[in-house]
Amino acid sequence: MAEDERLGYLTPLQRFGATVRDVRTGRKITQKHLGTYAGYSEAYVSKVEKGTMKPSQRFAEKCDCVFQTRGMFVRLLGDIERDDNPSWFVPYLEREREASRVLDFSTTSIMGIFQTEEYAHAVFRAGHPRESAEFIHTKVGARLRRRDILTQDNRPLVWVVLHEACLRTVVGGTAVMAAQLDHLVLSAESPSVDFQVVPFSVGAAAAHVPAFTLLTFGEDPSVVYSDDPQGGRLYQQPETVALFSEHYDRLRSHALAPTDSLTFIDKIRKEYLS
């Protein structure tokens, strides 16, 4: 038993695992049987119960289904996300999972869900130069888990408009950038992912617009997330959403076509390797 658990304190990750273990044993279900039902290995279930592995959204949903706990494990997973991410970013993450379309404009860095581990590590290390390696590792892990939306059953259409500065800003060194751009090209093979690049030559047409993400839904009103001095904010006012939607349409009209954008990205990737 971990020291924190002996002292009566559980982190959200440990609490999720302990609850899975308690409910599972109470219903006389083995780790193997739970893993088989959820589509995971017995070792995966064991690591989750020990609090050493972050459970996926799918695993939480399967636990709620097999245990008939009416969303309890999905809510516990939300507690983990809130513990791993800054409070101002959690509302966006919750809506991102529900969106039917994720429309992003990135100005100086690659969108989080498409960052490689090495790129994300370099970003967080630069932003938190005095934090521990464990702190950075936790932040990177939370960012990488956002990729889950790209493989979920109801995955959204993701369309990212990248300013050329995202591709030219050397994050983590040239080798990291080459691998990062290669990851973008591979990601675009998914039918639900598109990239467009706004080249420097476009000038002011892109320079006056801040980075933002527009989320659209099947029935709910669209929302916009954009950075502010406090970290970030989710905007729901119809006038604000309409303004950013117009910005997005104009940015796409100035950007290179998707196929040309991939050629452009690959060209810069090769420059990093030379």
URWO-V250042 format. One record per residue. N is the residue number from 0. RES is the residue in one letter. SS is DSSP state (H for helix, E for strand, - for the rest). PHI is phi in degrees with one decimal (NA if undefined). OMEGA is omega as a letter, one per 30 degrees, with the letter a starting at -180 (999 if undefined). Layout:
# URWO-V250042
n->(N	N)
res->(RES	RES)
ss->(SS	SS)
phi->(PHI	PHI)
omega->(OMEGA	OMEGA)
This chain:
# URWO-V250042
n->(0	1	2	3	4	5	6	7	8	9	10	11	12	13	14	15	16	17	18	19	20	21	22	23	24	25	26	27	28	29	30	31	32	33	34	35	36	37	38	39	40	41	42	43	44	45	46	47	48	49	50	51	52	53	54	55	56	57	58	59	60	61	62	63	64	65	66	67	68	69	70	71	72	73	74	75	76	77	78	79	80	81	82	83	84	85	86	87	88	89	90	91	92	93	94	95	96	97	98	99	100	101	102	103	104	105	106	107	108	109	110	111	112	113	114	115	116	117	118	119	120	121	122	123	124	125	126	127	128	129	130	131	132	133	134	135	136	137	138	139	140	141	142	143	144	145	146	147	148	149	150	151	152	153	154	155	156	157	158	159	160	161	162	163	164	165	166	167	168	169	170	171	172	173	174	175	176	177	178	179	180	181	182	183	184	185	186	187	188	189	190	191	192	193	194	195	196	197	198	199	200	201	202	203	204	205	206	207	208	209	210	211	212	213	214	215	216	217	218	219	220	221	222	223	224	225	226	227	228	229	230	231	232	233	234	235	236	237	238	239	240	241	242	243	244	245	246	247	248	249	250	251	252	253	254	255	256	257	258	259	260	261	262	263	264	265	266	267	268	269	270	271	272	273)
res->(M	A	E	D	E	R	L	G	Y	L	T	P	L	Q	R	F	G	A	T	V	R	D	V	R	T	G	R	K	I	T	Q	K	H	L	G	T	Y	A	G	Y	S	E	A	Y	V	S	K	V	E	K	G	T	M	K	P	S	Q	R	F	A	E	K	C	D	C	V	F	Q	T	R	G	M	F	V	R	L	L	G	D	I	E	R	D	D	N	P	S	W	F	V	P	Y	L	E	R	E	R	E	A	S	R	V	L	D	F	S	T	T	S	I	M	G	I	F	Q	T	E	E	Y	A	H	A	V	F	R	A	G	H	P	R	E	S	A	E	F	I	H	T	K	V	G	A	R	L	R	R	R	D	I	L	T	Q	D	N	R	P	L	V	W	V	V	L	H	E	A	C	L	R	T	V	V	G	G	T	A	V	M	A	A	Q	L	D	H	L	V	L	S	A	E	S	P	S	V	D	F	Q	V	V	P	F	S	V	G	A	A	A	A	H	V	P	A	F	T	L	L	T	F	G	E	D	P	S	V	V	Y	S	D	D	P	Q	G	G	R	L	Y	Q	Q	P	E	T	V	A	L	F	S	E	H	Y	D	R	L	R	S	H	A	L	A	P	T	D	S	L	T	F	I	D	K	I	R	K	E	Y	L	S)
ss->(-	-	H	H	H	H	-	-	-	-	-	H	H	H	H	H	H	H	H	H	H	H	H	H	H	H	-	-	-	-	H	H	H	H	H	H	H	H	-	-	-	H	H	H	H	H	H	H	H	H	-	-	-	-	-	-	H	H	H	H	H	H	H	H	H	H	H	-	-	-	-	H	H	H	H	H	H	H	H	H	H	H	H	H	-	-	H	H	H	H	H	H	H	H	H	H	-	-	-	-	E	E	E	E	E	E	-	-	-	-	-	H	H	H	-	-	H	H	H	H	H	H	H	H	H	H	H	-	-	-	-	-	H	H	H	H	H	H	H	H	H	H	H	H	H	H	H	H	H	H	-	-	-	-	-	-	E	E	E	E	E	E	E	H	H	H	H	H	-	-	-	-	-	H	H	H	H	H	H	H	H	H	H	H	H	H	H	-	-	-	-	-	E	E	E	E	E	E	-	H	H	H	-	H	H	H	H	-	-	-	-	E	E	E	E	E	-	-	-	-	-	-	E	E	E	E	-	-	-	-	-	-	E	E	E	-	-	H	H	H	H	H	H	H	H	H	H	H	H	H	H	H	H	H	-	-	-	H	H	H	H	H	H	H	H	H	H	H	H	H	H	H	H	-)
phi->(NA	-67.7	-59.0	-59.6	-69.4	-62.7	-83.4	91.0	-110.7	-123.3	-70.0	-54.2	-66.7	-66.3	-64.2	-60.2	-63.0	-65.0	-69.4	-57.9	-60.7	-66.0	-68.9	-62.1	-67.5	-64.2	-97.0	57.6	-109.9	-78.7	-59.4	-62.7	-67.2	-64.0	-61.5	-61.6	-65.1	-82.2	88.5	-130.4	-78.9	-61.9	-64.4	-61.6	-60.6	-60.8	-66.3	-62.6	-65.2	-79.7	77.7	-105.4	-134.7	-74.4	-70.8	-83.8	-59.3	-63.7	-63.9	-60.3	-65.5	-66.4	-61.9	-61.1	-72.4	-70.6	-91.1	55.2	-102.3	54.0	88.0	-62.2	-73.7	-64.9	-67.5	-64.0	-63.5	-61.3	-63.8	-65.1	-60.2	-66.6	-74.9	-85.9	-120.4	-61.3	-57.5	-73.1	-95.7	-59.3	-56.4	-65.1	-58.3	-64.2	-76.2	-58.4	-67.9	-96.2	-70.8	-91.7	-139.8	-119.0	-113.3	-118.8	-120.5	-105.8	-101.6	-130.0	-140.0	-66.2	-56.1	-51.1	-70.5	-111.3	-79.1	-75.0	-61.2	-67.6	-65.4	-61.6	-60.3	-64.1	-63.1	-69.4	-64.6	-67.4	-78.9	-132.7	-64.7	-105.5	-84.6	-73.4	-62.7	-65.1	-59.7	-64.0	-59.6	-63.5	-63.4	-63.3	-59.7	-62.8	-67.4	-64.4	-68.3	-64.9	-62.4	-54.6	-66.8	-79.1	-120.7	-67.4	-58.1	-103.4	-62.2	-82.3	-77.9	-114.8	-123.7	-117.0	-100.0	-107.5	-70.3	-55.6	-58.4	-60.9	-84.5	-93.3	-72.6	-81.8	-101.1	80.7	106.4	-66.8	-65.6	-63.9	-66.3	-60.8	-66.2	-64.5	-69.2	-62.4	-64.0	-62.1	-62.1	-66.5	-62.1	-70.2	-70.0	-70.5	-66.1	-101.1	-126.5	-135.5	-124.7	-132.3	-108.0	-96.5	-71.8	-54.8	-64.0	-67.5	71.5	-66.7	-59.2	-111.2	-68.7	-91.0	-105.5	-75.0	-63.2	-159.4	-131.7	-105.1	-108.5	-117.1	-132.7	-60.6	-124.2	-69.4	-63.4	-69.3	-133.8	-127.7	-113.6	-148.1	-68.5	-141.9	-58.0	-89.8	130.8	172.1	-151.4	-99.3	-105.4	-121.3	-62.0	-54.2	-66.0	-67.2	-62.5	-64.2	-63.8	-68.6	-62.6	-66.0	-56.7	-65.6	-59.9	-70.1	-62.7	-64.8	-69.7	-89.6	-81.5	-67.6	-61.6	-53.1	-66.5	-66.5	-65.0	-65.6	-63.0	-64.1	-61.4	-66.6	-61.9	-67.8	-56.7	-65.8	-62.9	-67.2	-84.9	-80.3)
omega->(a	a	a	a	l	a	l	l	l	l	l	l	l	a	l	a	a	l	l	a	a	a	a	a	l	l	l	l	a	l	a	a	l	l	l	a	a	a	a	a	l	l	l	a	a	a	l	a	l	a	l	l	l	l	l	l	a	l	l	l	l	l	l	a	a	a	a	a	l	l	a	a	l	l	l	l	l	l	l	l	l	l	a	a	l	a	a	a	a	l	l	a	a	l	a	a	a	a	l	l	l	a	a	l	a	a	a	l	a	l	a	a	l	l	l	a	a	l	a	l	a	l	a	l	l	a	a	a	a	a	a	l	l	l	a	l	l	l	l	l	l	l	a	l	l	l	a	a	a	a	l	a	a	a	a	l	a	a	a	l	a	l	a	l	l	a	a	l	a	a	l	l	a	l	l	l	l	l	l	l	l	l	l	a	l	l	a	l	l	l	a	a	l	l	l	a	l	a	l	a	l	l	a	a	l	a	a	a	l	l	l	l	l	l	l	a	a	a	a	l	l	l	l	l	l	l	l	a	l	l	a	a	l	a	a	a	a	a	l	l	l	l	l	l	l	l	a	l	a	l	l	a	l	a	l	l	a	a	l	l	l	l	l	l	a	l	l	l	a	l	l	a	a	999)
